[in-house]
Amino acid sequence: TFFDHVVCWCSWLSCFRTSKEEEILDWKRQERSSSSTLSLNIRQQEGRL
């Protein structure tokens, strides 16, 4: 029925949205961890100089 179709669409949309948000959160987390390791590497380089 049309109602079932709408429910399916809504559940799919919410699932897609949460997966996208998790993807963005993962990306931000990776960016933060990579930037922290980058600053750590720079600090180590400065320590060697």
mmCIF entry with sequence, helices, sheets and N, C-alpha, C, O atoms, coordinates in Angstrom:
data_MODEL
# 
_entry.id   MODEL 
# 
_entity.id                         1 
_entity.type                       polymer 
_entity.pdbx_number_of_molecules   1 
# 
_entity_poly.entity_id                      1 
_entity_poly.type                           'polypeptide(L)' 
_entity_poly.nstd_linkage                   no 
_entity_poly.nstd_monomer                   no 
_entity_poly.pdbx_seq_one_letter_code       TFFDHVVCWCSWLSCFRTSKEEEILDWKRQERSSSSTLSLNIRQQEGRL 
_entity_poly.pdbx_seq_one_letter_code_can   TFFDHVVCWCSWLSCFRTSKEEEILDWKRQERSSSSTLSLNIRQQEGRL 
_entity_poly.pdbx_strand_id                 A 
# 
loop_
_entity_poly_seq.entity_id 
_entity_poly_seq.num 
_entity_poly_seq.mon_id 
_entity_poly_seq.hetero 
1 1  THR n 
1 2  PHE n 
1 3  PHE n 
1 4  ASP n 
1 5  HIS n 
1 6  VAL n 
1 7  VAL n 
1 8  CYS n 
1 9  TRP n 
1 10 CYS n 
1 11 SER n 
1 12 TRP n 
1 13 LEU n 
1 14 SER n 
1 15 CYS n 
1 16 PHE n 
1 17 ARG n 
1 18 THR n 
1 19 SER n 
1 20 LYS n 
1 21 GLU n 
1 22 GLU n 
1 23 GLU n 
1 24 ILE n 
1 25 LEU n 
1 26 ASP n 
1 27 TRP n 
1 28 LYS n 
1 29 ARG n 
1 30 GLN n 
1 31 GLU n 
1 32 ARG n 
1 33 SER n 
1 34 SER n 
1 35 SER n 
1 36 SER n 
1 37 THR n 
1 38 LEU n 
1 39 SER n 
1 40 LEU n 
1 41 ASN n 
1 42 ILE n 
1 43 ARG n 
1 44 GLN n 
1 45 GLN n 
1 46 GLU n 
1 47 GLY n 
1 48 ARG n 
1 49 LEU n 
# 
_struct_asym.id          A 
_struct_asym.entity_id   1 
# 
_struct_conf.conf_type_id            HELX_P 
_struct_conf.id                      HELX_P1 
_struct_conf.pdbx_PDB_helix_id       AA1 
_struct_conf.beg_label_comp_id       PHE 
_struct_conf.beg_label_asym_id       A 
_struct_conf.beg_label_seq_id        2 
_struct_conf.pdbx_beg_PDB_ins_code   ? 
_struct_conf.end_label_comp_id       ARG 
_struct_conf.end_label_asym_id       A 
_struct_conf.end_label_seq_id        48 
_struct_conf.pdbx_end_PDB_ins_code   ? 
_struct_conf.beg_auth_comp_id        PHE 
_struct_conf.beg_auth_asym_id        A 
_struct_conf.beg_auth_seq_id         2 
_struct_conf.end_auth_comp_id        ARG 
_struct_conf.end_auth_asym_id        A 
_struct_conf.end_auth_seq_id         48 
_struct_conf.pdbx_PDB_helix_class    1 
_struct_conf.details                 ? 
_struct_conf.pdbx_PDB_helix_length   47 
# 
_struct_conf_type.id          HELX_P 
_struct_conf_type.criteria    ? 
_struct_conf_type.reference   ? 
# 
loop_
_atom_site.group_PDB 
_atom_site.id 
_atom_site.type_symbol 
_atom_site.label_atom_id 
_atom_site.label_alt_id 
_atom_site.label_comp_id 
_atom_site.label_asym_id 
_atom_site.label_entity_id 
_atom_site.label_seq_id 
_atom_site.pdbx_PDB_ins_code 
_atom_site.Cartn_x 
_atom_site.Cartn_y 
_atom_site.Cartn_z 
_atom_site.occupancy 
_atom_site.B_iso_or_equiv 
_atom_site.pdbx_formal_charge 
_atom_site.auth_seq_id 
_atom_site.auth_comp_id 
_atom_site.auth_asym_id 
_atom_site.auth_atom_id 
_atom_site.pdbx_PDB_model_num 
ATOM 1   N N  . THR A 1 1  ? 0.832  -1.207 0.000  1.00 0.00 ? 1  THR A N  1 
ATOM 2   C CA . THR A 1 1  ? 0.000  0.000  0.000  1.00 0.00 ? 1  THR A CA 1 
ATOM 3   C C  . THR A 1 1  ? 0.867  1.258  0.000  1.00 0.00 ? 1  THR A C  1 
ATOM 4   O O  . THR A 1 1  ? 2.084  1.191  0.173  1.00 0.00 ? 1  THR A O  1 
ATOM 5   N N  . PHE A 1 2  ? 0.233  2.373  -0.192 1.00 0.00 ? 2  PHE A N  1 
ATOM 6   C CA . PHE A 1 2  ? 0.943  3.644  -0.220 1.00 0.00 ? 2  PHE A CA 1 
ATOM 7   C C  . PHE A 1 2  ? 1.550  3.955  1.141  1.00 0.00 ? 2  PHE A C  1 
ATOM 8   O O  . PHE A 1 2  ? 2.668  4.464  1.230  1.00 0.00 ? 2  PHE A O  1 
ATOM 9   N N  . PHE A 1 3  ? 0.808  3.645  2.203  1.00 0.00 ? 3  PHE A N  1 
ATOM 10  C CA . PHE A 1 3  ? 1.293  3.918  3.559  1.00 0.00 ? 3  PHE A CA 1 
ATOM 11  C C  . PHE A 1 3  ? 2.552  3.097  3.851  1.00 0.00 ? 3  PHE A C  1 
ATOM 12  O O  . PHE A 1 3  ? 3.509  3.611  4.430  1.00 0.00 ? 3  PHE A O  1 
ATOM 13  N N  . ASP A 1 4  ? 2.550  1.840  3.454  1.00 0.00 ? 4  ASP A N  1 
ATOM 14  C CA . ASP A 1 4  ? 3.735  0.987  3.648  1.00 0.00 ? 4  ASP A CA 1 
ATOM 15  C C  . ASP A 1 4  ? 4.927  1.580  2.901  1.00 0.00 ? 4  ASP A C  1 
ATOM 16  O O  . ASP A 1 4  ? 6.054  1.579  3.395  1.00 0.00 ? 4  ASP A O  1 
ATOM 17  N N  . HIS A 1 5  ? 4.655  2.075  1.723  1.00 0.00 ? 5  HIS A N  1 
ATOM 18  C CA . HIS A 1 5  ? 5.706  2.677  0.902  1.00 0.00 ? 5  HIS A CA 1 
ATOM 19  C C  . HIS A 1 5  ? 6.305  3.886  1.618  1.00 0.00 ? 5  HIS A C  1 
ATOM 20  O O  . HIS A 1 5  ? 7.523  4.063  1.640  1.00 0.00 ? 5  HIS A O  1 
ATOM 21  N N  . VAL A 1 6  ? 5.438  4.717  2.204  1.00 0.00 ? 6  VAL A N  1 
ATOM 22  C CA . VAL A 1 6  ? 5.893  5.912  2.917  1.00 0.00 ? 6  VAL A CA 1 
ATOM 23  C C  . VAL A 1 6  ? 6.718  5.512  4.135  1.00 0.00 ? 6  VAL A C  1 
ATOM 24  O O  . VAL A 1 6  ? 7.762  6.108  4.398  1.00 0.00 ? 6  VAL A O  1 
ATOM 25  N N  . VAL A 1 7  ? 6.264  4.514  4.877  1.00 0.00 ? 7  VAL A N  1 
ATOM 26  C CA . VAL A 1 7  ? 6.990  4.049  6.062  1.00 0.00 ? 7  VAL A CA 1 
ATOM 27  C C  . VAL A 1 7  ? 8.362  3.518  5.656  1.00 0.00 ? 7  VAL A C  1 
ATOM 28  O O  . VAL A 1 7  ? 9.365  3.807  6.309  1.00 0.00 ? 7  VAL A O  1 
ATOM 29  N N  . CYS A 1 8  ? 8.399  2.747  4.585  1.00 0.00 ? 8  CYS A N  1 
ATOM 30  C CA . CYS A 1 8  ? 9.661  2.193  4.086  1.00 0.00 ? 8  CYS A CA 1 
ATOM 31  C C  . CYS A 1 8  ? 10.598 3.330  3.684  1.00 0.00 ? 8  CYS A C  1 
ATOM 32  O O  . CYS A 1 8  ? 11.785 3.315  4.008  1.00 0.00 ? 8  CYS A O  1 
ATOM 33  N N  . TRP A 1 9  ? 10.048 4.313  2.977  1.00 0.00 ? 9  TRP A N  1 
ATOM 34  C CA . TRP A 1 9  ? 10.843 5.458  2.527  1.00 0.00 ? 9  TRP A CA 1 
ATOM 35  C C  . TRP A 1 9  ? 11.399 6.229  3.715  1.00 0.00 ? 9  TRP A C  1 
ATOM 36  O O  . TRP A 1 9  ? 12.567 6.617  3.718  1.00 0.00 ? 9  TRP A O  1 
ATOM 37  N N  . CYS A 1 10 ? 10.549 6.453  4.740  1.00 0.00 ? 10 CYS A N  1 
ATOM 38  C CA . CYS A 1 10 ? 10.980 7.204  5.924  1.00 0.00 ? 10 CYS A CA 1 
ATOM 39  C C  . CYS A 1 10 ? 12.080 6.454  6.667  1.00 0.00 ? 10 CYS A C  1 
ATOM 40  O O  . CYS A 1 10 ? 13.069 7.054  7.088  1.00 0.00 ? 10 CYS A O  1 
ATOM 41  N N  . SER A 1 11 ? 11.912 5.160  6.826  1.00 0.00 ? 11 SER A N  1 
ATOM 42  C CA . SER A 1 11 ? 12.924 4.374  7.541  1.00 0.00 ? 11 SER A CA 1 
ATOM 43  C C  . SER A 1 11 ? 14.237 4.370  6.758  1.00 0.00 ? 11 SER A C  1 
ATOM 44  O O  . SER A 1 11 ? 15.317 4.468  7.341  1.00 0.00 ? 11 SER A O  1 
ATOM 45  N N  . TRP A 1 12 ? 14.132 4.256  5.439  1.00 0.00 ? 12 TRP A N  1 
ATOM 46  C CA . TRP A 1 12 ? 15.337 4.276  4.607  1.00 0.00 ? 12 TRP A CA 1 
ATOM 47  C C  . TRP A 1 12 ? 16.034 5.626  4.714  1.00 0.00 ? 12 TRP A C  1 
ATOM 48  O O  . TRP A 1 12 ? 17.259 5.703  4.807  1.00 0.00 ? 12 TRP A O  1 
ATOM 49  N N  . LEU A 1 13 ? 15.226 6.696  4.698  1.00 0.00 ? 13 LEU A N  1 
ATOM 50  C CA . LEU A 1 13 ? 15.771 8.047  4.770  1.00 0.00 ? 13 LEU A CA 1 
ATOM 51  C C  . LEU A 1 13 ? 16.476 8.269  6.100  1.00 0.00 ? 13 LEU A C  1 
ATOM 52  O O  . LEU A 1 13 ? 17.574 8.823  6.141  1.00 0.00 ? 13 LEU A O  1 
ATOM 53  N N  . SER A 1 14 ? 15.842 7.837  7.192  1.00 0.00 ? 14 SER A N  1 
ATOM 54  C CA . SER A 1 14 ? 16.452 8.023  8.514  1.00 0.00 ? 14 SER A CA 1 
ATOM 55  C C  . SER A 1 14 ? 17.722 7.188  8.626  1.00 0.00 ? 14 SER A C  1 
ATOM 56  O O  . SER A 1 14 ? 18.711 7.632  9.210  1.00 0.00 ? 14 SER A O  1 
ATOM 57  N N  . CYS A 1 15 ? 17.698 5.985  8.070  1.00 0.00 ? 15 CYS A N  1 
ATOM 58  C CA . CYS A 1 15 ? 18.880 5.122  8.096  1.00 0.00 ? 15 CYS A CA 1 
ATOM 59  C C  . CYS A 1 15 ? 20.003 5.778  7.309  1.00 0.00 ? 15 CYS A C  1 
ATOM 60  O O  . CYS A 1 15 ? 21.148 5.807  7.760  1.00 0.00 ? 15 CYS A O  1 
ATOM 61  N N  . PHE A 1 16 ? 19.680 6.303  6.140  1.00 0.00 ? 16 PHE A N  1 
ATOM 62  C CA . PHE A 1 16 ? 20.672 6.965  5.297  1.00 0.00 ? 16 PHE A CA 1 
ATOM 63  C C  . PHE A 1 16 ? 21.258 8.172  6.015  1.00 0.00 ? 16 PHE A C  1 
ATOM 64  O O  . PHE A 1 16 ? 22.464 8.409  5.966  1.00 0.00 ? 16 PHE A O  1 
ATOM 65  N N  . ARG A 1 17 ? 20.386 8.940  6.687  1.00 0.00 ? 17 ARG A N  1 
ATOM 66  C CA . ARG A 1 17 ? 20.835 10.146 7.367  1.00 0.00 ? 17 ARG A CA 1 
ATOM 67  C C  . ARG A 1 17 ? 21.782 9.796  8.510  1.00 0.00 ? 17 ARG A C  1 
ATOM 68  O O  . ARG A 1 17 ? 22.821 10.436 8.669  1.00 0.00 ? 17 ARG A O  1 
ATOM 69  N N  . THR A 1 18 ? 21.434 8.783  9.308  1.00 0.00 ? 18 THR A N  1 
ATOM 70  C CA . THR A 1 18 ? 22.297 8.418  10.435 1.00 0.00 ? 18 THR A CA 1 
ATOM 71  C C  . THR A 1 18 ? 23.633 7.890  9.928  1.00 0.00 ? 18 THR A C  1 
ATOM 72  O O  . THR A 1 18 ? 24.675 8.188  10.513 1.00 0.00 ? 18 THR A O  1 
ATOM 73  N N  . SER A 1 19 ? 23.620 7.112  8.850  1.00 0.00 ? 19 SER A N  1 
ATOM 74  C CA . SER A 1 19 ? 24.880 6.586  8.316  1.00 0.00 ? 19 SER A CA 1 
ATOM 75  C C  . SER A 1 19 ? 25.743 7.733  7.797  1.00 0.00 ? 19 SER A C  1 
ATOM 76  O O  . SER A 1 19 ? 26.962 7.721  7.970  1.00 0.00 ? 19 SER A O  1 
ATOM 77  N N  . LYS A 1 20 ? 25.118 8.725  7.162  1.00 0.00 ? 20 LYS A N  1 
ATOM 78  C CA . LYS A 1 20 ? 25.858 9.883  6.669  1.00 0.00 ? 20 LYS A CA 1 
ATOM 79  C C  . LYS A 1 20 ? 26.457 10.661 7.834  1.00 0.00 ? 20 LYS A C  1 
ATOM 80  O O  . LYS A 1 20 ? 27.615 11.076 7.776  1.00 0.00 ? 20 LYS A O  1 
ATOM 81  N N  . GLU A 1 21 ? 25.668 10.862 8.900  1.00 0.00 ? 21 GLU A N  1 
ATOM 82  C CA . GLU A 1 21 ? 26.165 11.596 10.060 1.00 0.00 ? 21 GLU A CA 1 
ATOM 83  C C  . GLU A 1 21 ? 27.335 10.849 10.690 1.00 0.00 ? 21 GLU A C  1 
ATOM 84  O O  . GLU A 1 21 ? 28.322 11.462 11.098 1.00 0.00 ? 21 GLU A O  1 
ATOM 85  N N  . GLU A 1 22 ? 27.223 9.514  10.770 1.00 0.00 ? 22 GLU A N  1 
ATOM 86  C CA . GLU A 1 22 ? 28.317 8.717  11.325 1.00 0.00 ? 22 GLU A CA 1 
ATOM 87  C C  . GLU A 1 22 ? 29.550 8.842  10.450 1.00 0.00 ? 22 GLU A C  1 
ATOM 88  O O  . GLU A 1 22 ? 30.674 8.915  10.948 1.00 0.00 ? 22 GLU A O  1 
ATOM 89  N N  . GLU A 1 23 ? 29.332 8.868  9.131  1.00 0.00 ? 23 GLU A N  1 
ATOM 90  C CA . GLU A 1 23 ? 30.443 9.023  8.191  1.00 0.00 ? 23 GLU A CA 1 
ATOM 91  C C  . GLU A 1 23 ? 31.155 10.349 8.437  1.00 0.00 ? 23 GLU A C  1 
ATOM 92  O O  . GLU A 1 23 ? 32.384 10.408 8.484  1.00 0.00 ? 23 GLU A O  1 
ATOM 93  N N  . ILE A 1 24 ? 30.362 11.416 8.595  1.00 0.00 ? 24 ILE A N  1 
ATOM 94  C CA . ILE A 1 24 ? 30.931 12.749 8.831  1.00 0.00 ? 24 ILE A CA 1 
ATOM 95  C C  . ILE A 1 24 ? 31.652 12.782 10.168 1.00 0.00 ? 24 ILE A C  1 
ATOM 96  O O  . ILE A 1 24 ? 32.730 13.367 10.282 1.00 0.00 ? 24 ILE A O  1 
ATOM 97  N N  . LEU A 1 25 ? 31.059 12.152 11.190 1.00 0.00 ? 25 LEU A N  1 
ATOM 98  C CA . LEU A 1 25 ? 31.697 12.119 12.506 1.00 0.00 ? 25 LEU A CA 1 
ATOM 99  C C  . LEU A 1 25 ? 33.018 11.358 12.419 1.00 0.00 ? 25 LEU A C  1 
ATOM 100 O O  . LEU A 1 25 ? 34.022 11.787 12.988 1.00 0.00 ? 25 LEU A O  1 
ATOM 101 N N  . ASP A 1 26 ? 33.018 10.227 11.707 1.00 0.00 ? 26 ASP A N  1 
ATOM 102 C CA . ASP A 1 26 ? 34.245 9.447  11.525 1.00 0.00 ? 26 ASP A CA 1 
ATOM 103 C C  . ASP A 1 26 ? 35.303 10.295 10.828 1.00 0.00 ? 26 ASP A C  1 
ATOM 104 O O  . ASP A 1 26 ? 36.471 10.300 11.218 1.00 0.00 ? 26 ASP A O  1 
ATOM 105 N N  . TRP A 1 27 ? 34.872 11.018 9.780  1.00 0.00 ? 27 TRP A N  1 
ATOM 106 C CA . TRP A 1 27 ? 35.800 11.851 9.015  1.00 0.00 ? 27 TRP A CA 1 
ATOM 107 C C  . TRP A 1 27 ? 36.393 12.933 9.902  1.00 0.00 ? 27 TRP A C  1 
ATOM 108 O O  . TRP A 1 27 ? 37.597 13.187 9.852  1.00 0.00 ? 27 TRP A O  1 
ATOM 109 N N  . LYS A 1 28 ? 35.552 13.577 10.721 1.00 0.00 ? 28 LYS A N  1 
ATOM 110 C CA . LYS A 1 28 ? 36.049 14.619 11.624 1.00 0.00 ? 28 LYS A CA 1 
ATOM 111 C C  . LYS A 1 28 ? 36.991 14.020 12.656 1.00 0.00 ? 28 LYS A C  1 
ATOM 112 O O  . LYS A 1 28 ? 38.010 14.622 12.994 1.00 0.00 ? 28 LYS A O  1 
ATOM 113 N N  . ARG A 1 29 ? 36.650 12.826 13.163 1.00 0.00 ? 29 ARG A N  1 
ATOM 114 C CA . ARG A 1 29 ? 37.495 12.169 14.157 1.00 0.00 ? 29 ARG A CA 1 
ATOM 115 C C  . ARG A 1 29 ? 38.844 11.827 13.535 1.00 0.00 ? 29 ARG A C  1 
ATOM 116 O O  . ARG A 1 29 ? 39.885 12.035 14.158 1.00 0.00 ? 29 ARG A O  1 
ATOM 117 N N  . GLN A 1 30 ? 38.833 11.305 12.313 1.00 0.00 ? 30 GLN A N  1 
ATOM 118 C CA . GLN A 1 30 ? 40.082 10.971 11.625 1.00 0.00 ? 30 GLN A CA 1 
ATOM 119 C C  . GLN A 1 30 ? 40.909 12.225 11.390 1.00 0.00 ? 30 GLN A C  1 
ATOM 120 O O  . GLN A 1 30 ? 42.129 12.217 11.555 1.00 0.00 ? 30 GLN A O  1 
ATOM 121 N N  . GLU A 1 31 ? 40.222 13.324 10.996 1.00 0.00 ? 31 GLU A N  1 
ATOM 122 C CA . GLU A 1 31 ? 40.933 14.568 10.736 1.00 0.00 ? 31 GLU A CA 1 
ATOM 123 C C  . GLU A 1 31 ? 41.594 15.062 12.015 1.00 0.00 ? 31 GLU A C  1 
ATOM 124 O O  . GLU A 1 31 ? 42.738 15.517 11.996 1.00 0.00 ? 31 GLU A O  1 
ATOM 125 N N  . ARG A 1 32 ? 40.863 14.971 13.138 1.00 0.00 ? 32 ARG A N  1 
ATOM 126 C CA . ARG A 1 32 ? 41.396 15.438 14.406 1.00 0.00 ? 32 ARG A CA 1 
ATOM 127 C C  . ARG A 1 32 ? 42.591 14.585 14.823 1.00 0.00 ? 32 ARG A C  1 
ATOM 128 O O  . ARG A 1 32 ? 43.609 15.115 15.270 1.00 0.00 ? 32 ARG A O  1 
ATOM 129 N N  . SER A 1 33 ? 42.469 13.265 14.678 1.00 0.00 ? 33 SER A N  1 
ATOM 130 C CA . SER A 1 33 ? 43.565 12.380 15.085 1.00 0.00 ? 33 SER A CA 1 
ATOM 131 C C  . SER A 1 33 ? 44.776 12.584 14.173 1.00 0.00 ? 33 SER A C  1 
ATOM 132 O O  . SER A 1 33 ? 45.913 12.576 14.643 1.00 0.00 ? 33 SER A O  1 
ATOM 133 N N  . SER A 1 34 ? 44.538 12.768 12.876 1.00 0.00 ? 34 SER A N  1 
ATOM 134 C CA . SER A 1 34 ? 45.660 12.965 11.950 1.00 0.00 ? 34 SER A CA 1 
ATOM 135 C C  . SER A 1 34 ? 46.337 14.303 12.214 1.00 0.00 ? 34 SER A C  1 
ATOM 136 O O  . SER A 1 34 ? 47.561 14.405 12.128 1.00 0.00 ? 34 SER A O  1 
ATOM 137 N N  . SER A 1 35 ? 45.546 15.337 12.536 1.00 0.00 ? 35 SER A N  1 
ATOM 138 C CA . SER A 1 35 ? 46.140 16.646 12.815 1.00 0.00 ? 35 SER A CA 1 
ATOM 139 C C  . SER A 1 35 ? 46.924 16.597 14.118 1.00 0.00 ? 35 SER A C  1 
ATOM 140 O O  . SER A 1 35 ? 47.953 17.260 14.248 1.00 0.00 ? 35 SER A O  1 
ATOM 141 N N  . SER A 1 36 ? 46.445 15.810 15.091 1.00 0.00 ? 36 SER A N  1 
ATOM 142 C CA . SER A 1 36 ? 47.167 15.709 16.364 1.00 0.00 ? 36 SER A CA 1 
ATOM 143 C C  . SER A 1 36 ? 48.482 14.961 16.154 1.00 0.00 ? 36 SER A C  1 
ATOM 144 O O  . SER A 1 36 ? 49.500 15.334 16.738 1.00 0.00 ? 36 SER A O  1 
ATOM 145 N N  . THR A 1 37 ? 48.478 13.911 15.329 1.00 0.00 ? 37 THR A N  1 
ATOM 146 C CA . THR A 1 37 ? 49.722 13.189 15.050 1.00 0.00 ? 37 THR A CA 1 
ATOM 147 C C  . THR A 1 37 ? 50.658 14.082 14.240 1.00 0.00 ? 37 THR A C  1 
ATOM 148 O O  . THR A 1 37 ? 51.877 14.016 14.397 1.00 0.00 ? 37 THR A O  1 
ATOM 149 N N  . LEU A 1 38 ? 50.085 14.915 13.374 1.00 0.00 ? 38 LEU A N  1 
ATOM 150 C CA . LEU A 1 38 ? 50.895 15.834 12.573 1.00 0.00 ? 38 LEU A CA 1 
ATOM 151 C C  . LEU A 1 38 ? 51.618 16.823 13.480 1.00 0.00 ? 38 LEU A C  1 
ATOM 152 O O  . LEU A 1 38 ? 52.817 17.053 13.318 1.00 0.00 ? 38 LEU A O  1 
ATOM 153 N N  . SER A 1 39 ? 50.893 17.412 14.438 1.00 0.00 ? 39 SER A N  1 
ATOM 154 C CA . SER A 1 39 ? 51.520 18.361 15.364 1.00 0.00 ? 39 SER A CA 1 
ATOM 155 C C  . SER A 1 39 ? 52.544 17.640 16.233 1.00 0.00 ? 39 SER A C  1 
ATOM 156 O O  . SER A 1 39 ? 53.566 18.217 16.602 1.00 0.00 ? 39 SER A O  1 
ATOM 157 N N  . LEU A 1 40 ? 52.267 16.372 16.560 1.00 0.00 ? 40 LEU A N  1 
ATOM 158 C CA . LEU A 1 40 ? 53.210 15.583 17.353 1.00 0.00 ? 40 LEU A CA 1 
ATOM 159 C C  . LEU A 1 40 ? 54.499 15.376 16.556 1.00 0.00 ? 40 LEU A C  1 
ATOM 160 O O  . LEU A 1 40 ? 55.595 15.505 17.101 1.00 0.00 ? 40 LEU A O  1 
ATOM 161 N N  . ASN A 1 41 ? 54.368 15.057 15.269 1.00 0.00 ? 41 ASN A N  1 
ATOM 162 C CA . ASN A 1 41 ? 55.542 14.883 14.412 1.00 0.00 ? 41 ASN A CA 1 
ATOM 163 C C  . ASN A 1 41 ? 56.338 16.172 14.321 1.00 0.00 ? 41 ASN A C  1 
ATOM 164 O O  . ASN A 1 41 ? 57.568 16.150 14.371 1.00 0.00 ? 41 ASN A O  1 
ATOM 165 N N  . ILE A 1 42 ? 55.646 17.296 14.186 1.00 0.00 ? 42 ILE A N  1 
ATOM 166 C CA . ILE A 1 42 ? 56.326 18.597 14.100 1.00 0.00 ? 42 ILE A CA 1 
ATOM 167 C C  . ILE A 1 42 ? 57.083 18.864 15.389 1.00 0.00 ? 42 ILE A C  1 
ATOM 168 O O  . ILE A 1 42 ? 58.209 19.360 15.364 1.00 0.00 ? 42 ILE A O  1 
ATOM 169 N N  . ARG A 1 43 ? 56.461 18.532 16.522 1.00 0.00 ? 43 ARG A N  1 
ATOM 170 C CA . ARG A 1 43 ? 57.112 18.746 17.810 1.00 0.00 ? 43 ARG A CA 1 
ATOM 171 C C  . ARG A 1 43 ? 58.378 17.888 17.905 1.00 0.00 ? 43 ARG A C  1 
ATOM 172 O O  . ARG A 1 43 ? 59.408 18.340 18.406 1.00 0.00 ? 43 ARG A O  1 
ATOM 173 N N  . GLN A 1 44 ? 58.287 16.646 17.419 1.00 0.00 ? 44 GLN A N  1 
ATOM 174 C CA . GLN A 1 44 ? 59.455 15.758 17.448 1.00 0.00 ? 44 GLN A CA 1 
ATOM 175 C C  . GLN A 1 44 ? 60.556 16.300 16.542 1.00 0.00 ? 44 GLN A C  1 
ATOM 176 O O  . GLN A 1 44 ? 61.735 16.245 16.893 1.00 0.00 ? 44 GLN A O  1 
ATOM 177 N N  . GLN A 1 45 ? 60.176 16.823 15.380 1.00 0.00 ? 45 GLN A N  1 
ATOM 178 C CA . GLN A 1 45 ? 61.162 17.403 14.462 1.00 0.00 ? 45 GLN A CA 1 
ATOM 179 C C  . GLN A 1 45 ? 61.866 18.584 15.117 1.00 0.00 ? 45 GLN A C  1 
ATOM 180 O O  . GLN A 1 45 ? 63.086 18.718 15.026 1.00 0.00 ? 45 GLN A O  1 
ATOM 181 N N  . GLU A 1 46 ? 61.084 19.446 15.784 1.00 0.00 ? 46 GLU A N  1 
ATOM 182 C CA . GLU A 1 46 ? 61.670 20.609 16.450 1.00 0.00 ? 46 GLU A CA 1 
ATOM 183 C C  . GLU A 1 46 ? 62.594 20.163 17.579 1.00 0.00 ? 46 GLU A C  1 
ATOM 184 O O  . GLU A 1 46 ? 63.611 20.803 17.845 1.00 0.00 ? 46 GLU A O  1 
ATOM 185 N N  . GLY A 1 47 ? 62.235 19.057 18.242 1.00 0.00 ? 47 GLY A N  1 
ATOM 186 C CA . GLY A 1 47 ? 63.070 18.551 19.326 1.00 0.00 ? 47 GLY A CA 1 
ATOM 187 C C  . GLY A 1 47 ? 64.415 18.075 18.798 1.00 0.00 ? 47 GLY A C  1 
ATOM 188 O O  . GLY A 1 47 ? 65.426 18.178 19.493 1.00 0.00 ? 47 GLY A O  1 
ATOM 189 N N  . ARG A 1 48 ? 64.434 17.547 17.557 1.00 0.00 ? 48 ARG A N  1 
ATOM 190 C CA . ARG A 1 48 ? 65.689 17.043 16.987 1.00 0.00 ? 48 ARG A CA 1 
ATOM 191 C C  . ARG A 1 48 ? 66.597 18.183 16.569 1.00 0.00 ? 48 ARG A C  1 
ATOM 192 O O  . ARG A 1 48 ? 67.820 18.060 16.641 1.00 0.00 ? 48 ARG A O  1 
ATOM 193 N N  . LEU A 1 49 ? 66.019 19.286 16.135 1.00 0.00 ? 49 LEU A N  1 
ATOM 194 C CA . LEU A 1 49 ? 66.831 20.400 15.627 1.00 0.00 ? 49 LEU A CA 1 
ATOM 195 C C  . LEU A 1 49 ? 67.743 20.997 16.688 1.00 0.00 ? 49 LEU A C  1 
ATOM 196 O O  . LEU A 1 49 ? 68.483 21.940 16.407 1.00 0.00 ? 49 LEU A O  1 
# 
